[in-house]
Amino acid sequence: MTIRLAVASDAASIASLHAKSWQTAYRGILSTQFLDGPVIANRLQVWQERFGETAPHNQYILVSEHESAVQGFACAYLDADPQWGTLLDNLHVELGSRGRGLGARLMARVAQKIGRDGLTPTMHLWVYEQNVEARRFYERLGGIPADWVAESGPDGSRVNAVRYAWRQLEVLALCGHG
């Protein structure tokens, strides 16, 4: 298994994994019509834009692959918020690869990048309140629930989201080693 910086040619593979992950994790949170329909096109458009000419300078995208197949990815925006630091906007691992430490290794690599290049040595992310499995994962890795908001979901519904924050990245940067 290799973790590397993502390149533009990874956009379709990342979008596909992203859509499949949403179809599994967000069933019962987002509408069935969205998850069974436009989610694939929606994610492809997002990833084509992220790899386009107007990609933000602080964007950091990693993929994990095995035998040339993308098994997981992380997308972060360094120093996205003056109070909360880097935003981990996406972390997804294919269903068959979960439970093997891949998500923790991807988060560790993001934490290491923040340690090297970030101005603010903290990180945060948003997760849907109903996504209990993801919330447990983030809490096992030291994430602290810090904020709750109601927001518009990509399907137009109202969803509750929880901000998880990491104020000490040193321990997180070591996750997945050993």
Helices and strands as residue ranges (DSSP letters): E 2-5, G 8-10, H 11-25, H 32-35, H 39-50, E 59-66, E 69-81, E 85-93, G 95-97, H 102-117, E 123-128, H 132-140, E 144-152, E 158-166, H 169-173
